Amino acid sequence: MKSMFQLIAAVAVGLTLTACGGGSSTPAATTPVVAQPAFQKADIVTGTGTEAANNDLLVISYTGWLYDASKSDFKGAKIDSSVDRNAPVAFTLGTGQWLAGLDQGILGMKVGGKRTLVLPASLAYGANSKTAAASVGSITYAAIPANAALVYDVELVSVTKASVPVFVAAPTVLKSVDTAVGTGDTAVAGKTLTVKYTGYLYDGSRPDYKGDVFDSSVIRNATFDFVLGAGKVIPGWDQGVPGMLVGGKRTLIIPPGLGYGSVAQAALPAVNGFNFVAIPANSTLVFDIELVSVK
């Protein structure tokens, strides 16, 4: 397997995501720095059937292991397996029902194909730990520590193509929706705010309008500080963030005139194998923002 996968050391980042398998996720008390492999994929068997695309309904079989650099195939303790349970799993690709690394890694597979994926923690459970999945007969599974890289073998069993989506034109004015209302201090002009965020290109064919990711402090396991109303961020932020309460989460849809306008933005450097996209000129943007503190 080492001939297919090259180990690259990087810093772990924290991204908490929904995924397969039993057990519950709990935030780790501390977030140690752990050497991480890059995101990697290798086709063991190339399928010949329908190709998997985002929003398709897939049925897969999988087995997951803790990443172990000392093993020739990097497969350490087993963490979960639909194969052991003889129970393939159905899910919709690219909708956040799965770990980000699995969504990214399964994309483009064809029915009948088998693929091995190596996921850095940033594309798995990040700084969260996960209790062991329920045993299957005499087979027991390992718990997933915080900042654990994972390895998955995935077989694509079937693909049901998504129906043709209805495209919703991008709004021409700023839109905001509070997905969680905070209980702390209020964001007002002149205050220094600390936030976490993820930015997407607007995609009118998706139910949440969130297309490709162009930036994310969450994926980098970082926060971002700025003075609200000082013109240090795009106008859509200065206009869309006021009134948020600490602990709150808000989604902003920002038209080009309140974003980067006619000026295209180059893609940011990849983080642990996650590739950000460039921002074309005149792009409508979508941001998920969490307000961490107000000073």
Buried (B, 14 or more C-beta within 10 A) or exposed (E): BEEBBEBBEBBBBBBEBEBBBBBEBEEBEEBEEBBBBBBBBBBEEEBEBBBBBBBBBBBBBBBBBBBBEEBEBBBBEBBBBBBBBEEBBEBBBBBEBBBBBBBBBBBEBBBBBBBBBBBBBBBBBBBBBBEBBEEBEEEEBBBBBBBBBBBBBBBBBBBEEBEEEEEEEBBEEBBBEEEEEBEBBBBBEEBEBBBBBBBBBBBBBBEEBBBBBBBBBBBBBEBBEBBBBEEEBBBBBBBBBBEBBBBBBBBBBBBBBBBBBEEEBEEBEEBBBBEBBEBEEBBBBBBBBBBBBBE
